[in-house]
Amino acid sequence: MPSTALFMVTLGITLGTLTVTSANHWMTAWLGLELNMISILPVIAKQKHPRSTEAATKYFLTQATASALMLFASTINAWQTGSWNIMQLNNKLSCVLMIAALTMKMGAAPAHFWLPEVMQGATLATALLITTWQKIAPITLLYMISNHTEPIITLSIGLLSILVGGWGGFNQTQLRKMMAYSSIAHLGWTMTVISITPNIALMNIIIYMIMSAPFFMLLMTTASKTLQTTTTAWTHTPTTTIILMLLLLSMAGLPPLTGFTPKLLILDNLVTHKLTLTAATMALLSLLSLTFYLRTTYLLTSTASPTTTQSTTTWRLKPHQNQITAILTPMALFNITILPALLT
């Protein structure tokens, strides 16, 4: 991509998200989301391949539908209450429609159908952008209207997302699709608690972004796109393989890694609000996600010395130093020390 086009696309994506996060009016938020969507379409479709074009088309149609639904919900609210303020979404129908629109924007179940296909048709760098930066705007809007959301709706969406995210990633051999279902499952944990304790929901999605960013960057370094290519990573970069394994276990939520912290806090808050059955169901459903995380971890370490791999070693570029990965990886693995401060 030419430098001028890259600058314009980056500017559009950044300005679109910042417009939404600083908006106080529904029309301003809608404008920011549209700018964000239009800016990322060339990034998804930049590969000269039919799959990339298909992914960009699916992304556009889904996001346009969600934007139209969002505009419809805000218009109904303004018609009934006379206010376009984001914090004053008092109409119940508007609130339900807005949750549906933002659910589709993020890719949470049951409107998750587009996310695995779009991520599979995009590059690893674009998939990283979709799972992290592109979720900031809808999560911010959901956080701002959390006082008006119905807990039963968000809990249902959250439980369904955890189920779909775990079940969908079961038989995946493509790492991008597997991470798409992982994203759906983590969005489910966020949705379950967004109407009860929004701050913990926001912390959960931020920690997921911190965990997934170095994972995708290391996949780009090792040029791994499928589970088969990960089996040859140990002979090429053993240190990177160990870090990938730890990041997967962190995303699975195993203590004492970072991913355990938000899950423990979410379950604790659900039990505090007398939603013990919901908390137990979420903990059991998360075992589905744990299965494919452990499977990938096993494949990464099954060829460790002195075991030899049966797969053909693929051509890989020489690993390059990445300062962002070096900064984010410790945060994604070892910030369990902040747990006492969060509990108080």
N, C-alpha and C positions, 0 to 999 in steps of 0.2 A: 504494500500500500504506500503511495507517495506520502512524503512527509507532511505536505499541506493538508491532504485528506485525513491523515492520521491525527493531526492537530485539531482539525475541525470536529472529527468524530469524538475524540477524547474530551474536547471542550463541551460538546453537546451532552455526552453522558454525565459528565461532572456537574454541569449547570442544571441539567434536568433533575438529578437527585437532590442537589442543594436547594433548588426551588421548592421541591416537595417538602423537604425537612424544615424549611423556614416559612412555609405557607400558613396563612390563617384563614384563607378563603378557598372554598371548594374549586372555584374556577382556576385559581392559581395552581392548586395542587394538580388538577387535571392537565393543565398546560405543561407542568413540569414532567408528568408521566408521559405525555405524548412526545415531548422533546427527547426524553430518555429513550423511548421506544424507537423513534425514527433514527436516532444516532447509532444505536447498536445493530440495526439491520444490516448495514454494509459490513460490519465486523463479522457477523454470522455468515454472510453470503460471499465473503472475499475469496474463498476457495473456488476454483473453477471445477466444480463437481455438482452433479444433480442432487446429491444428498444435502449439500450445503444450501442450495436453492430451496429444496423442500423444507429444510429446517427453518430458514428465514421466513418462508411463507406461513408455516404453522405458527411460528412465534408472532408474526404480524396479525394473523387472523384472531388468535387467542387474546392477545393484548388489546386489540381494537375492540373486541367484544366486551372485555372486562372494563375498558375505559367508557364505552357507551353505557354499560350497566351502572357504573359509578356516577356518571353524569346524570343518568335517569334518577338514581337514588337521591342525589343531592338536590335535584330540581324538585322532587316530591317533598323533601324536607323543607326547602325554601318556600314552597307553595303553602304548606301547612303551618309553618312556624314563623315565616317571614325573615329567616336568618340564613345566611350563607356561611356562617362561622363553623369551622370544622369541629370545634369543641361542643357545639350545640346541636348534635344530631339526636333530637328528641323524638322524632317520629319513628315508631317501631318498625313499620314496613321499610322505611328508608334505611334503618339500621341493619335489618336482615339482608336487604339487597346490597348494601355496602360491604358487609362481611363476605357475601358471595363473590362480589367483584374483586375484593382484595385477596380472597382465597385463590381465585383464578389467576390473579396477577403473580402471586408467589409460587403457585404450583402445588398447593396442598390438596389433599384428597377432599372431595371427589372430583375436583377440577384439575387433577394432576396429569391427565393424559398426554399433554404436550411436552412436558419437561424431559422425560427420558429420550424421546425422539429428537428433540431440538439439541440436546447435549451430545447425542451420538453423532449428529450431523455437523457439529462444530468442532473446532480444534480444542486442545486441552486448555489453552490460554483463554479462549472464549467461554469454555465451560466453567472455568474458574470465575470469570466475570459474571456469568449468569447465576451461579450459586452463592455469590457473596455480594457484590456491589448492587446488583439488580434487585436484591431483596430489601435493601435499606429503605427505599421509598415506601413500598406497601406496608412494611413492618412499622414504620414511623406513623403512618396514618392509622393503622390498627391500634397502636399504642395510644394515640390521641383520642380515639373514640372508645377506648376500653371501658370507660365508666358507663357507657350506654349499651354495651353489648349484653346479650342474653347468655349467661353461663352455660345453659344446656346446649346452645348451638355451638359455642366454641369448644366445649368438652366433646361433643359428638364429632366435630371436624377433627379435633386432635386425636381422639382414639382411632378414628378411621384412617388418618394419615399414618399413625404408627403401625397399624396393621398392614396397610398397603405398602408402606416403605419397607417393612421387614419381609413381607411375602413376595413383593416384586423383585427384590434383590437376590432372592434365593438361587435362581438358576442362571444368573447373569455371568457371562464370561467377559463382557466388555466393561472395562473399568469406568468409563464415562457414564454408562447406564447404571452401574452399581452405585456410583456416587450420586446420581440423580435420585435414586430411591433412598439413599442415605439422607439426602437433603429433605425429601418428603417426610421421612421419619422424624428428623430433628425439628422440622416445622410443626409436626404433631405435638411434640413436647412443648413447644412455644405456645401453640394455640390452646392447649388444655388449661394453661395457667394465666393467659393474657387478661381474662376478665376478673381474676381473683387477686393476683399480685403482678401487675404489669412490669414492675421493675425487674423481677426475677425472670420473666419471659424475655425481656430485652437483653438481660445478661446472658441467657441461654443462647440466643441467636448470635450474639457477638462472639461468644466463646466458640460456637460452631464455625463461624467465619475464620477465626484465628486458627482453628485446627485444620480446616480444609484448604486454606491458602498455601501453607508449606507442603501439604500432601500433593496438590496439583503441581506445584513448582518442582518438586522432586520427581514426579512422573514425567514432566517435560525434560528434566535433566537426563533421565534414563531412557527416554523415548519409549515408555511402556504404555500400551493402549489396551492390552488384553491380559487375562490371567496367565496365559502361556508365556508371554514375554517377561512377566515378573519372575518366572522360575530361573531365568538366566541372569537376574540382576546381581545375585550374590558374587558371582565370579567376576563381575565388572566393577561394582562399587559396594563392597560389604558394609561400609559405614552408612551409606545412604539406605541400604536395605534394612539395617537395624532401626534407623530413624523412621522409615516408612512403617515398619512393624509396630513401633511404639505409637505412631500417630493413629494407626488403625485401632489399636487397643484403647487409645484415648477417646476416639470417636464412639467406640463401643460402650464407653462409660465405666471402664474398670478402674478401681482405685489402685494406687494413689494418683493416677493421671488426671489431667485437667477436666476431661469430659465427665468425670464422676461428680464433680462439684455441682453443676447446675441440675443434674438429675436428682441428686440427693435433696437439694433445696426445694425442687418442684414437688417431689414426693412428700417431703416434710410439710409443705404448705397445704397440699391436698388433704393430708391426714388431719392437720390442724383445723381445716374447714369442714371436717366430718365427711370427707369424700374418700374414705378408706378403700371402698370397693373399687372406685376408679383408679386410685393409686396402685392397688394390687394388679388390676387388669393391665395398666400401663407397664408395670414391671415385668409381667409375664410376656406381653407382646414384644417387649424389647429383646427378649431371647431370640426372636426371629432374626433381628438385625445382627445380634451377636454371632449367630451361626455363620453368616457370610463374611463377617469381619474376621472371625477365627479361621475360616477356610482360606481367605486371602493371606492371612498371617502365616499359616502353615505352608502355603505354596512359596512364600517369600523365603522361609527358613529351611524348607525341606531339602534344598540343594546346598546347604552349608557344608563346608569341608568336614570330613573327607568324602561326603556323598557327591557323586557326579550327576549332572543333569542329563536327561534324555532328549531335551529340546535343542533345536538348532539355535545357536547364538546369533542374534540379530545384530546388524550393524548399528553402532551407537556413536554419537558424537562425543568428543572428550568433555567430561563434566566441567562446568564453569562455576566460578564462585558467584554466589548470589547473596547480597547483603540482606535483602528482605527475608529470604528463607532463614538465614542465620539468626535474625532478630525474632521472627515469629515462632520458630521451632521450640525454643525453651519455654515461651509463653504457652504454647499448645501442649506441653508435656508436664510442666512442673509448677504450675501456679496453685497447687493444692494448699499451699501455705496461707492463702487468703481466706480459706474456709472459716476459721474462727471469727474473723472480722465480719464476714457476711452473715453469720448466724446470730450475731449480737444486734 
